[in-house]
């Protein structure tokens, strides 16, 4: 069955970002969702989806941060996604510098 497109928001994009642990995915979600979209021409929704491997192992929570964008024009979509990518980059840099899970993983591979 074909997905129906929203007439008011025809331009869409889904971004999936995998994280090493469900805790880090949850932290990213909580950090990013506080900033609301400034334009009424763009809609954004967040969710956390399980990785196939973790679901098979019975782990609770998901490792994939899913962000769905809908916009009235491709230009508005591009502007919103560029801003999101800047924010995501900042969240990832802070995790890399300060989070203990990341530091433990880094030390184990060194």
N, C-alpha and C positions, 0 to 999 in steps of 0.2 A: 504494500500500500504506500503510495507516494505521500511525502510529508507536505502539509499545507503551508504556504507561505503567508506571512502577515502582510496585508496590503499596505499598511502604514509604515511598516519596518521591513522592507524587502531585502535589505543587505544584512547577511548574517555571517558570523564566524564563531567557531568553537575552538578554544585553546585548551589542550590537556598538558599539564605539567606533572611529571612523576617525581615523587619525593622518596627518600630512602625509608622513611617510617611514617605511619599514620599520624604520629604526634607532630612531625614537622609539617605535614600537609595541613593539619588543623591550625597550627600557628600561622602559616601563610594565609589561610582562609580568613582567620580572625583579623590579621593585620591589614589585609587588602579590602575587606568588605566595609570597613568603617568609612572609607572615602566614597561618597555617593557620586553618581554621574552628574556632572554639572549641566549638561544639556538635556532638555526634554526630548531631543531628537534621537537619543541613544538609550537603549535598555541593556542592562547587564545583570546576569544571574550567576551565582557561584554554587558549586556543589563539590562534594568529595566522593569519588568513585573508587571501588576496590581494584587493585591490580589482580590479574588472573592468578598469579602465583600465590599471593597472600590469601585470596579467597579459597584456593585449593588447600592451603595449609590451615584454614580455619581461623586466621587472624581476624580480629574485630577491627573495624575502621577501614578507611581506604587510604591509599597512597597517592592517588591522582587528584590533583586540583583541577577541576573543570570549570572554565569560564566561558559563558555563552554571551555573545554580543548580538544585538539587533539594532540596526540604524536605518534612518530614512534615506541616506545617500552613502555612497562608497567613501566620499571625503570625510563625512562624520564618523564612519566606522574606522577609518585610518587614524584620525586624530585621537579617538577614544582608545584604540588599541596601542598606539604609540605611548600614550600616557600610562596605560596599564603596564606595558613592558618596562618602562622606567621604574614604576613602583615595585614590580616584581623583582627587578634587578637589585634594588635596594634591600628588599626583604631577604633575598638570597645571600647578598654580601654580609648582612648582619648575622644571618644564621652561620655562615662560614666562619666569621670572626668570633662569635660569642657562644654558639650552641655547643653543648658538651657532646651530643651525639655525633656531630660533624667532626669535632676535634678527635674523638676516639677513633672514628673511621680513618681520619687522616693519619693519626699516629700508627695505626695498625698496618697501613699500606706503606709507610715509610721504612 
